[in-house]
Every structure is written in structure tokens, then in C-alpha cells.
Amino acid sequence: MSFEISAIPSSSLAQEASHVVERRSANFHPGIWGDYFLKYTCDSNSTGSHAITEDRIERLKGEVRKMLTYAMDKPSQKLNLIDQIQRLGIAYLFEIETDQQMEQIYRSYFEFHRGDEDDLHIVALLFRLLRQQGYTISSEIFNKFRDSEVNFSESLSTDVQGLLSLFEACHLKFHGDHVLNNALAFTMTHLETIQKGNASLNLKKQVNHALTQPIYKGIPRLEARRYIPLYQEEPSHNEVLISLAKLDFNFLQKQHQKELSNLTRWWKDLDVERKFPFARDRLPEYEASREILIKVASVVSIIDDIYDVYGTLEELELFTEAIERWDVKAKGGLPEYMQECYKIILDLYDEIGCELTKKGRSYQLFYAKEAVSHSTLCQSNAIFIPSTGNKISGF
């Protein structure tokens, strides 16, 4: 996108101050959250409650680890357990254990494949979980469910759970995979008529949602919120899993609310709306690493708008030089709004430096600063490209 502005005569900033500078505006709409998360407060018993919840979660995690590691000998049992753990949103708690089990299952894959396993649900689940994990597995594993004319057998039409699992597996297909292309068409045809069948209400709910939002294309946290009550309705549900999933979901939700409250307060204290009215007054949606990342992204958005929308050529040249110097003395020649932004940048990276020093990784601060300097240099290069007339080439 290109913008047009009046050319600014070559002069000092002091002389420029006597002229009215034509500024651009992107008319950004405000963030949809506003001050909502500022209202979040921890109650007086939160510390004790937090510790109790953490203790319960740890005990439940220990039980699930035992299930994953020792309690199950059949691959089908392990596959179902891993699938439930993933769909309940607690897979991140058992990454090492899950990796070990999936590697073990993959090693025995050929024995499994050559066996007499004729449960479509288990075969499809094996295929999906292995491909999700990055293992190579051929769609030929489904040939046993096809007839002499390589069509999927119509006898599968009554196996609702199997069809649903095959449908979910199809979304991990590679380009040009005719087996899974046919399987997708076959499963969709039958699943779309499931409401007229005799499947359980719970299974029908899962089918209806899958047709709208397959697992592989969903947002894990939202999918967990939807799946938890469905899993609890299943007669064979595991009480340990459901208890852990609920506790963990609520625990993380409170943690995220606390983080967002702290970040919103930090953002409001920057007084962006007044100091940088041209910039996006929005805080991205995501304890130390997450907080630092969001703060950096938020400040970078202000820098981005300074370059793309508001700053004049002379101001941007001075700002770029100041960023490259990384010295508080460099802000002296900047206009007021750039001085405010420059101070925010230096203060933020001092804060990051303190956090990194505490963790014994102070050397990383150099690379963090280099990233900002490089980003700013790229911005300035894009703007200072020679052009004809009075046009400035921008993003």
C-alpha cells in the first residue's frame, strides 16, 4: 500500500516546528477488550486455594502417568487414552510420556498393520495419532476396509464411531491421496444422515460438531472446553481424566486472567491513547516469557505505526539512528512523541535484562536488542527507497 504526503523541505526539526506537518492516519479501531481485564482481582483466599488446586492437579497427574506408562498392555487402550488426554486439553502435561508411548506404538506398527485388526475406529485412530505426531504411515492401512472395486464397504455405514474416526483421520491426508479422498467423501455421506440413525445422543453431538469443525482444524483450548462435558456424559468416562481436565482448565483460565490483568494495567500505564493517538490501542491476547513476548509485540506495534503512518522522513531517520545507538542520550534530538516511545523501549528492555539475568541468561539480551534494531532498520529501508515525486513507498 502506498501513501501520499506533502514533501517536507530539508530543514532542522526546529524550523519544521514552525510549519504544520501533514500527518497520515490509519483510523485504527480500538481494542474490543477495553478495560475489561482490569476488573479481575484475586480474592483474599486465592493463595491458599491456588496451592490446594496445584496439589490436587499434581496428584491426578501422577495417576494419569501410571495409566500411560504401566496400566495398559493393548495398543488400542493406549490409543484411546492418548486421544482422550489430547481432546481434554491436558496433553501438554504429559508430552514426554505421550512421545514415549507413540514411539512404542509406531515401532510395533507393522505387526499391528499385518494383524487381523478390523476395528475401523482403532485403525483410524492409530493413523491420525501417528500422523499428528509426525510419523510416516501409509493410508494403505485402510485397504482392508475396501472391496474388490476399491470402494469402502457399505457394511461400515452402521459403524458410527468408526466412520467418525475415519472422517477425523482424513483431515491429515496428503495432497493426491486418493484413498483418503474417497474415505472423506464416503464418511461425509454417511455421517450427514446420522441424525436419522440409532446412534447415541452423545455420538450424534460429536458427529455434528466434527462436520463443522474437525479436530485437526480446531483450536485446542476451545475444543477442550466443548469436549469435556461430552466426555463426562459417556458412561465409560474416566473420573481421573475428567477431574484433571476440569481442574486444569479452570486453573489455567485464572492464570490467564491474572496475566491479562497485569498486562492491561501495564498497557494503560503507558498512556498509549494520549501519547500515541495514531497507534493501535490494542493489547495482544496472550508468567515471564509470555508476558515479555506480549509487551515486546505491543511496543513493536507502536513503532510500526510510527514508521507506516505518523512519522516524517526526517523524524524517522533520527529515530532509526537512536534505535541503532541504544543510548538514553540519543533521545534528545527526537520529537516528544518519539522520546516517549524511545523511553518505553529502553525501560522495557531493562526489565527484560533483569529477568534474563535472574535466570542466568543475560547474554540473550544482546540478541533481543539486535532483533529490534534489525526490525527498525527494515522499516526504515522500506520507507527510504528512492521514489519519484513526493511519494513515499510504504507497506
Stockholm file with secondary structure:
# STOCKHOLM 1.0

chainA/1-395         MSFEISAIPSSSLAQEASHVVERRSANFHPGIWGDYFLKYTCDSNSTGSHAITEDRIERLKGEVRKMLTYAMDKPSQKLNLIDQIQRLGIAYLFEIETDQQMEQIYRSYFEFHRGDEDDLHIVALLFRLLRQQGYTISSEIFNKFRDSEVNFSESLSTDVQGLLSLFEACHLKFHGDHVLNNALAFTMTHLETIQKGNASLNLKKQVNHALTQPIYKGIPRLEARRYIPLYQEEPSHNEVLISLAKLDFNFLQKQHQKELSNLTRWWKDLDVERKFPFARDRLPEYEASREILIKVASVVSIIDDIYDVYGTLEELELFTEAIERWDVKAKGGLPEYMQECYKIILDLYDEIGCELTKKGRSYQLFYAKEAVSHSTLCQSNAIFIPSTGNKISGF
#=GR chainA/1-395 SS CEEECCCCCSCCHHHHTTSCCCCCCCCCCCCSSTTGGGGCCCCTTHHHHHHHHHHHHHHHHHHHHHIIIIICCSHHHHHHHHHHHHHTTCGGGGHHHHHHHHHHHHHTHHHHHHTTCCCHHHHHHHHHHHHHTTCCCCGGGGGGGBCTTSCBCGGGGGCHHHHHHHHHHHTTCCTTCHHHHHHHHHHHHHHTTGGGSCCCHHHHHHHHHHHHSCGGGSCHHHHHHHHHHHHHHSTTCCHHHHHHHHHHHHHHHHHHHHHHHHHHHHHHHTTHHHHCTTSCCCCCCCCHHHHHHHHHHHHHHHHHHIIIIICCHHHHHHHHHHHHHTCGGGGGGSCHHHHHHHHHHHHHHHHHHHHHHHTTCTTHHHHHHHHHHHHHHHHHHHHSSCCSTTEEECC
#=GC SS_cons         CEEECCCCCSCCHHHHTTSCCCCCCCCCCCCSSTTGGGGCCCCTTHHHHHHHHHHHHHHHHHHHHHIIIIICCSHHHHHHHHHHHHHTTCGGGGHHHHHHHHHHHHHTHHHHHHTTCCCHHHHHHHHHHHHHTTCCCCGGGGGGGBCTTSCBCGGGGGCHHHHHHHHHHHTTCCTTCHHHHHHHHHHHHHHTTGGGSCCCHHHHHHHHHHHHSCGGGSCHHHHHHHHHHHHHHSTTCCHHHHHHHHHHHHHHHHHHHHHHHHHHHHHHHTTHHHHCTTSCCCCCCCCHHHHHHHHHHHHHHHHHHIIIIICCHHHHHHHHHHHHHTCGGGGGGSCHHHHHHHHHHHHHHHHHHHHHHHTTCTTHHHHHHHHHHHHHHHHHHHHSSCCSTTEEECC
//
